[in-house]
Amino acid sequence: MLGILADLALIVLPVFGIVGVGYGAAKTRLISDSASDGLAEYVFSLAVPILIFKTLSESKLPDAQPWGYWIAYFTGAFAVFALAAVVAAKVFKRSHTEAVIHGFSAGQANTVFVGVPLILKAYGEAGAVPLFLLIAVHLPVMLVAATIAVEGGSGFSRATVKRLFRSLAFNPILLGIYAGGIGRLMGFEAHGVLKQVLDMMAASATPCALVSLGLALKRYGISGDLRPTVFISTLKLIVHPLLVLGLTRILPMPPVWAGVAVLFAAMPCGINAYLLAQRYGVGVGTSSSSVSLSTALGLFTITFWLYVLGVG
């Protein structure tokens, strides 16, 4: 038992340890807010897209998609999305728009800043393809669903459609995925100086993403009404991965893909929920608090799910 816990600690503690370094740097003002914004932009716009491009262009993509993988993950995601929205409206007496923000917070995982570093550390190269393929679909599906849920009642305007299309078409993460897929199909292979540049920038993605998350946690903190924050965090960290785990035992898919789906579901609430709340001007405190609380608790819950999956 002690040996298993030690193995799990080697996966989880370095990841959250670097997050702690970022948080400490922000707390002591070693890194300013403006530098924090710059680092987050570098991670999101350059480092992680290059890591995704490099991985996908060099990986062997599956001949056939294991549809059980997609069904398992998104069934769980939309179940917690709906549950959080209904409870927000009926129990916490929130408006329709804020209820959708609660749902999006519960269903949207932190894929870039926690998911990529942790899942790659847990499963290595074998987990890269299912991880990045799910990232490619995850944000568009969840963001479109949330936008339709918010806008649908008052009429889905052309401006909303344009804004949504623009945000997805020029999303750096998705551009990295598209470029990686095209590079794989064309047999692209970097050599010499170009390969060294791509390798170095890809290698910077994980530590920079984790430091950036720590900086962000200091800024957002935990505030406001804690009841919905705790409820959303519970749905995200416990209920979502539990639902996905149950479905992966029923639906056909390779074992590594099943593990990636569960761990992806077990990730903390994504910062995109906070950004969506800011756009509509409601639920900002709850969404930012959910990001912070679920990330802090994720150290323990992700360790639990790694144990359940037998990783380590």
N, C-alpha and C positions, 0 to 999 in steps of 0.2 A: 504493500500500500504506500509506504513512504517513497519507494522508488518511482511509483506512478506519479505521485504528487510532485516529486522533484523534476520529472520529465515535463509535466505540465507547466511547472514554474518556469522552466527554460523557454517555453513558448510564449507564455503570457507576460511574465514580469519584465523582460526587456522591452516589449512593446509599450506597456503602460509606464515603465520606468522613463522612457524618452518623453512620453506625454507629461510626466511629472517634471522633467527637466524644463520643458517649455512653460509649464504653469509656474514653476519657481522663477524662471527668467522674467516672466511678466509681473509676478508678485513683487519682485525686488527691483522692478523697472530697469533691469539689465537690457531688455528689448522693449522698444517703444511701440505704441499702437500702430504708428505708421509703418514701422518695420514689420510688424505682425501682419498687416494687410498685404504688404509686398511679398512676404514669404508665402502666404496663402495663395496669392495670385500666381506666383511661380510654380507652386505645387500643382495647382488646378490647371493652369494654362500650358505648362511646359513639361515638368518632370514626370507626372503621372501619364499624360498622353504619350510621351516618348517611351515610357516603360511599357505601356499597353501595345504601342506600335511594334516595339522590338520583340515582345513576347509573342504576339499573334503572327507576325511575319515569319518568325522562326519556328513556330509550333505546327504540329500536324492537326488540322481541324478534323472533327469526326465526319465520317461519310454520311451518317444519318443522325438527326437530332433525337435524343432521348426525350420524348414529349412528356414522360412522367416527371422529369426534372422541372419543366416549366409549370406544369399543372400543380405540382406539390408546392412550389415556392409561392406562386401568385394566389393560389387558393388561401394559403395562410395569410398572405399580405392583405388581401381584400377582406378577409374575415375580421382581422384586428382593426382595419380601417373602418369598417362598418360599425363594429362594436364600440369603438372609441367615439365615433360621431354620434351614435344613438345615445350613449350615456351622457355625452356632453350636452345634448339637446334636452334630454328627458330628466336627467339627474342634476347636472350642474347648471341647467337653465341658460345655456349659451345660445347665441344667435345661430342662424343657419350657416353663415360663413365661418364663424369661429368653430362650430361643430366640425365642419369639413377640415379646418386646420388641425384640430385634435386628431381626426382620423388620419390625415396625412402624416402627422408626427408619429403616430403609432405604426404606420405601414411603411414609412420611408427609412431605409437603413443607411447608416454612415458607411458608405462603401469605399470612398477614396481615402479618407484619413485614418480609418481603423481597419476596414474590411480587407483592403489590398495588402497592407503589411502583415496582418495577423493570419489571413488565410494562406498566403504564400509561405509564411513561416511554418504553418501547420502541415500543409500538403506539398509544398515545393512546386516544381514544374508541372507535376501531374494535376495540380489544382488550378493552374493558370488559365487554361482554355475555358473550363466551365465557369470560372470566376469572371473573366472578362466578357464572355458571351452574355452572362446574366447582367453585368453592369450595363452592357449595350442596350438591353431591353428594359431594365429596371426603372431608370429615371424617366424615359419617355412615357412608359405605361402609367406609372404612378402620378406623374405631373399632369398628364392629359386627363386622367381620371379625376384628380382633385380640381383642375380648372373647370372641367365640365360640370362637376358637382356644385361648384360655387356659382358659375355663370349661367348654368342651364335654366334656373328658375326665372331669371330676368331676361332670357334671350341671349343666345351665344352670338356676340357681335363679331363683325369682320375684323375689327381692331384687335379683339382678343385672339382670334385665330392667327392673325399676322404676328402678334407678339409671341404666341406660343410656338409657332413655326420657326421664327427667328431664333428664339432661345434654344431650340433643339437643333436646328440646322447648323448653328455656329458654336455649339457647345464643344469646348476643347477635348473633353473626355470622349465624346462620340466621334469627333474628327480623328482622334488617335485610333479608335476602333475601326472606323471605315478605312483609314490608311493602312492599318495592319492587315485587314482582310484583303485589300487590294494587293498589298505587297506579297502576301502569301500566294495569292492566285497567280501573280506574275513571276513568282520565283525570285523575288528580290532578296539579295543577301549583301549586307554591308561589309566592306573590307577596309583595311588600312586606317587612315586618320578618321574617316567617317564612322567606322565601327567603334573606335576608341571614344569619340565624342558621344555617340549614342549610349555606349556602355556606362560612361561616367555620369551622364545625366540621368539615366535610368536608375543607377545605383543611389543617386541622391534622393529619389522619390520617397522612399520609405522613411528615413530619418527626418527629412524636412516636413513630410506630412504629419508625423507624430508630434514634432516640436510645434508646428503650426496649430494643431488641435489643442495642445496644452495652453498656448497663448490665447486661443479663442475661449477656452473654458474660464480663464480668469476674467475675461471681458464680460461674458454672458452671465456667469454665476447662477444661483438659484434664488428666485424671488417670487412674490405673488402667492396665489392660492396653491398650496401644495397638494391638495387632494387630486385634482386632475393630472398634475405632474407625476405623482406616484402611480396613478392608474395607467397613464400612457406608458410610463417606463416599465410597468409590470407586463402590459400587453406586448411591448416590444422585446423585452429580454427573456420572458418566460413563455407566454402564450403563443406568440408567433413561431419560435423554433420548435415548440412542442407539437403544434399542428403540422408543421413541415416534416418533423421527424416521423410522426405517425403515417403521413402520406408516403414518405420515402420507403416505408416498410411494405407498402401495398403496391405502389406503382413501380414499373420496371425502369431501372437506370443503373449505370455503373456505380460501384461503392464509393469511389472518390467523388463523383458528381453528387451523390446523396449527402456526403459529408459537407461538401461545399455549400449545398442548399441550406442545410441546417445552420451552419456557422454564419452564412450570409444573413439568415433570418435572425440570428442571435446578436447581430451587431447593434450598437446603440442607435438612438434616434439620429437621423441625418440633419445636417445644418440647412439643407434645402427647405425643410419645414419652417425654420426660422425666417428664411428669405421670403417664402411665400406669405407668411404672416405679416412681414413688413410691407409687402406689396399691397395687401388689402387693409392693413392698419388695424387688425384685430388678432387677438391671441398671441401677441408677440412675447409677453412675459411667460406664458405657459409653454410655448414652443421652445424658447431659449432655455428655460429651466429644465425641460424634458431632455434636451441635448446634454446639459451638464450632469443632471442626476443619473441618467441612463449610462453615460460614459463612466462616471465614478463607480456605479454598481457593476458595470460590465466587467471589471477586473475579476469579480467573483463569479458572476453568472457565466461568462465565457469559459472560465476554467471548468465549471461544472459541465457545460456542454461538450467541451473537449474530452472530459472524462467519460461521459455517456457514449461519445462516438469512438472511444478507444484510441484517440490520437495521443501520441507521446511516446 
